C-alpha cells in the first residue's frame, strides 16, 4: 500500500487540477464543429493554427514531464539502492542485538555460577575461621605461646618412655600443621572471595553495556530504515504522478492530432488547405502493403512516401526507415522498452514511449520511423528536443506537403495522422 504523506497531497491535488485543465482545453479544441450562440464555426485554417499552438504547448509540457519522470525514476532507483543498504544495516544491527542478548544471558549464567562458587567459598571461609578461632582459644587456655601445649603434652607423657614421647610429638606436629593450613586457607579463601565478587560485577556490567549498545544500534538502524522507506514511497508517488500526467497530455495530443486530421480532410475537400496533391487522401488503411525503397507501408501512402523521399534526396537528405510492423512485433518492442504491462499500460509508462499493440499506426502501415545516416532520427528524444537535426528540420518543414505529420513525443515517428 502506498503511503501518501502531507507533503505529497498538495502535489497530487495540483496534478489533478492540471489534468482537469488539460481535459477542458482538449474538449474546447477538439470540437471542430462547435458553435457559440449566433457565431459561425471558425475557419479550418484558424482552427489548425489554434491546434498547432496548443500542440506546441503540449510538446513543451511533454518534454518537461518526460524530464521530470526520468529524474523521478532515477531518484527511485537511487533510493532503492540506499534502502537496500539500510536494510542490510538493520539486519546487521539486529544480529548484533541478538548476539548481545545471548552474551548477556551467558554473562548472567556465569554470574549465577560465580554466586554459587561465592556461597561455597564463604562457607569454606567460615569453617577456616572457626578453626583459627579454636586454635586461638586453645593457645589462650595453654598460655601465650603456641609452645605451651607442646610442653604440656611432653610433661604428661614423660612417664611413658621414649615410644610414648615420639607418638605425642608426631600428634602435636599434625596439630600445628593443621592450624597453619587453616590460617593459609583462610587467607587464600578471602582472596578468592574478593576475586569472585569482582568477576561477577564485571560480567554483569559488560553484559548490560553490550546489550545497551546493541539495542541503541538496532533502534538507530530501524529509524533510518523507516525514513528511507518513506522517501522511497514519496519518490515512487512522484514518479507515478509524472507518468499519469504525461499519459493525460499524450492522450490530449492524440485527440488534437485526430481533430487536425479531420480539419485537413475538410480543408482538402473544400480546396482551402495548402497541401499538394501528393498528400494521401485519408488516414484509412487499404489493407494492402507496398515497399518503397526498403520501407514497407500501406499501399495508400506508397506514392506519397516515394515523392517525399525523392524531394528529401534532392535537398541532400537520403532517408531510410521502417514502416509496417505486426502487433506481435509491437508487443516485443514494448517488452524491450520496459513497459510495465505489455498490453495495458499507456505508452508514456515505457522507458521509450511505445503504443499499445493494436493501437499503433505502424500496424496499419500508415507510420514511418525515419532514419538518416544509419541512425533513427533523434532517438529517443521528442520533437521539441530535436531542433538542430538537419533531417528532422527538413521533415518538419516539408513532410506536411506529402501528408505526413510528426508524433511530438517521438521525433523520428511520422504518420498520416500525427499519431
N, C-alpha and C positions, 0 to 999 in steps of 0.2 A: 504494500500500500504506500502510495507516495505521500510524503509529509509536506503540507503546504504551510509555510511559516508566514508570520505577519509581514515579512519583507517581500514575499513573492506575491501576495494577494493584490497589492496595487498594480504590479506589473501585469498580472493576469487580467484585471479589470480593464486596464489601459489597452491590452491586446484585444480584448473583446470589443471595446469601443472602436478601435481602429478597424477591426474586421467588419463591424456593423457599418462603419462609414464607407468602406470599400464596397460592400454589398449594395448599399444605397446608390453609390456612384455607378456601379455596374448596371443596376436596373435603369437608372436615368439615361445612361449612354446606350445601353443595349436594346433600346426600343426605337428602331428607325422610323416607325410609323406613328410614334406618339405625337399627340397634338394638344396644345393648350386651347382654352376656350377662345374661339374666334381667330386663331392663328393657324396658318398652313404649316405642314411639316417642313423642317429645314431641308435645304438642298443637299443632295448626296455629297457633293464636294465639301460643303461646310461640315457635314457630319463626319466625313472622313478626316478632315483636319482636326476636329474635336477628338475623335478616337485616337488619332496619331499623337496628339498632345497627352491624352490620358495614358496611352501606351508607353510614351517616354517616361512619364511619371512612375508608371508601374515597373518599367525597366529599372529605374533608379531604386525603387523600393526593393525590387528583387535582388539587385546587387547588394544592397545593404543587408537584407535578410540572409542572403547566402553567406556573406562575410560573417555576420553575427552567428549564424548556425555553425559555420566552420570553427569559429573561435569557441563557441559553447561546447562543440563536440570535442575539441582539443582539450578544453578545461575538464570535461568529464573524464577523458582518458587519463589526464594527469592526476586528477583527484582519485580516480580508480586505483592508479599505481600507489599513490600515497596511502590510500585506505588499506591496500594490501599490506604495505609496510607497517602501518599502525596495528593492523590485525595480528601480524606476526609478533609485534612488541607486546600486545595484550596477551597473546598465548605464552610468550616467554615470561612475562610478569606473573601470570597465573601459575606457571611451572615453578617459578621461584617461590611463590607463596605456598604452594603445596609442599615443596621441599623444606621451606622454613617451618611449616606446620609439623612435618614429620620430624624435623630436627628438634622442635620444641617438645614433641611427645617423647622422643628419645631422651632429651635432657631431663624431662620430668621423671621418666623411668629411672635414669641414672641417679637423679637426686633422691628418689624414693629408696633406691638401693643404698645410697650413701647414708640416708637417715637410719636405715636398718643397721648398717655397719656402725653408725654412730651410737645407736642404742646398745648394741653388743659391746662396743668398746667402753661405753660408760659403765656398763655392768662389770666388765673386767677391771676397770679402773677402781670402782668401789671395792671390789674384792681385794685388789692390791693395797688400797688404802687401809682396809680392815687389817691386813697382815702387818702393815707397817705400824699401825696403832697398837696391835698386840705386841709387836716387838718392843715398841717404846714402853708399853706398860710393864712388860717383864723386866726391861732394863731398869725401870724406876724401882720396881719391887726388890731387885737384887743389887741395887747400888747405881751410882752414876756411870760406872764403867761397864762396857759390854763384856769385860773380862770376868766380872764378879760371878755371873752364873757358871762360868767355866771353873772357877776356883771352888765354888760350892759343890759342883759335881765331883771334882777331884778329891775334895776332902771327904765327901760322903762315900766315895768308893775306894779310899786308901787302904781299907782293911781287906779288900778283895784280892789283893795281889796284882801282879803286872798284867794279867789277862783281863781282869775287870777294868783296869785303868785304860787299856788300849781300846776296849769296847766303848767306854764312856767318851773318850776323846774323839773316836770316829763319829759318835752320835752328835757331839757338840759341833764338830766340823759341818755336818749336814745341816744343823740348825742355823749356823751362821751363814752358810751358803744360801739357804732358803730365804733368810731375811734380806741378804744382799740382792738376790734375784728379785725379790718383791719390790725393793726400792728402785732397781733398774727398770723393772716392768712398769712401775708407776710413772717414771719419767717418760718412758717410751710411749706408753698409752696416752699420756697427756699431750705429747707432741702429735700423735696420730689423730687424737680428738680435734685438735686445732686445725690440722690439715684437712680433715674430713669436713669440718664446718666451712672452711674457706672454699673447698671444692664444690660443695653443694650450692653455696651462694653464687659462685662463678657460673655454674651450669644453668641455674635459673635465670641469672641476668643475661647471659648470652642468648638463651632461648627467647626471652622476651624481646630483646633488641632485634634479633633476626626476624622474628615474626612481625614486629612493628615495621621494619624496613620493607619487608616483602608486601605487607598489606598496603603500605603507602604507595609503593611502585605499581601495584595492581590497580589501585584507585586512580592514580595519575594516567595510566595507560587506558583504562576504561573511559575516563573523561575525554581523553584525546580521541579515542575511537568514536565516541558519541558525537563530538564536534565535527570530525572528518566525515562521518556518515551524513550529518545534516548538510554540510557543504556540498557533498556529492549529490544529495537529493535536490538541493536548490539548483545546482548546475544542470542536472537532468531535467528539472522543471523548466528552466530557461531554454534548454535545447528543444524540448517538446513545444514550448510556446513559439519559438522561432520557426520551427518546421510547420506548425499549424498555420501561422500567419503566411508563411511562404506558399503553402498549398492554397490558401484563400486567394492570394494575389495571382497565383498561376491560373486558378480557375477563372478569375475575372479577366485575365489576359486572354485566355482561350475564348471566353464569351465575346470579348471585344473583337477578336480575330473573326469569329463567326459573323458578327454584325458587319464588320468591314467587308467581308466577302459578299454578304448579301447586298451591301451598298454598291460594291464594284459590279456585281451582276446587274443590278438595277441601272447603274450608270452605263454599262456596256449596251444594255438593251435600248437605252434612250440615246445613245451616242454621245453622252456627256463626259465619259471618262477619258483620260489621256493615254490609255494603253493602246498599243498597236494591235493589229490583227493577229499577231503571233501568239497572243496570250490564250491559254486554254479556256474554253467556254464555260466551264463549271468545275466544281470540286468533286464531281462524281467519277467513280472509277468505272471503267468499261469492263473490268474483269479479265482483260487480255494484257499480257506483258510484252514488252519490246525492250531490246537492249540498244542503248545509244552510247557509242564509244566506251563500252565496258560497264555502263551504268544501266541496270535493269529497272524499268519504271512501267507504269500503266501506259498502254498504247495511246491513251487520250492526250498525254503530255509529251510523247516522244518527240514530235516535231518542234514543240516549244523548247524542249531541253536542247535539242540539236542546234537550234538557232542561238540560244543563249551561249552554248559552248563555242560556237563559231565566233560570235561577237566578242566573247572574252578573249579568245585566242588572237583575234585581230588587234586587241588592245594590249597584247603581251601576257595574257594570263591563260596558261594551259591548266584547265581544271579537270579533276577527276572526282571520284566519289563512289558512294554506294546508295542504292535506292531501295528496291523491294526487299523485304525480309518477312519470313513467316512468323506467326505468333509463337511458335516453339523457339525460334531464334531470339525473339524479343524476351521471352521468359529467361533464357540462358543469359542474355545480356543484363537483365535485372539482377540476376544472381551475382554476376561478375561485378556489377556496380553497387553491390551491398544494400539492395533494397530490403527493408525489414521483412516484408511479406511479398513473395514473388508475384502474386496475383491481385492482392487487395490494397497494399499500401500506396499512397499517392506518389507521383513522380518526384516531388520535392523531397521525399524522405530518403531518397537514394543518395549515395556519395556524388554521383553524377546523375542529374535529373533524367529519368528514363520512364517513358509512358508505359502504362499497364498493357499487358498483352490483350489484343482485341480492340485497343483504342488508338494505336499508333498509326499515323498516316503512312508510315513505311509499309504497313501490311496491306494497304490499298494501292501501293505503288505510286502515290502522289507526293512523296517527300524524298529529298536527296540530302545526304550528308556529304558536303563538298570537301574535297582535299585540294591542296595546292603545294607543289614541290614535294609531293610524297607525304605530306602531313595533314591531318584533319585540321581545318581552319580554326585556330584559336581554341582548340580543345584543351581544357574543359571550361572555358570562360564563357560568359554571357555576351550578347551583342554589344552592350554598353561598355564592356571592358575589352572590346576587340578593336576599337578605333586605332588606326595606325597600321593595321594589317592591310596591305595593298589589295589583296584578293577580296577580303571582306568589304573594304570600302568600295570596290568596283561593283560587287554584288548589291550592296545597299543602294548604290546609285542607279543600277541598271536592271536588276533582276525583275523588278515590278513590270517592266516593259514586256516581259515574256510570261508574266503571270505567276511569278514565284515570290514568296514573302517569308521573312525570317521569323523563327520562333525566338523571342527575345532572350529566353534563358539559355539558349544554345546557339552560339554564333555560327556554327557550321551547318545548322539544320534549316533547310528551306523547303517550302511546300506550296501548294496552290491555295491553302487556307491560312497559312501562317501558324499552323499547329504542328 
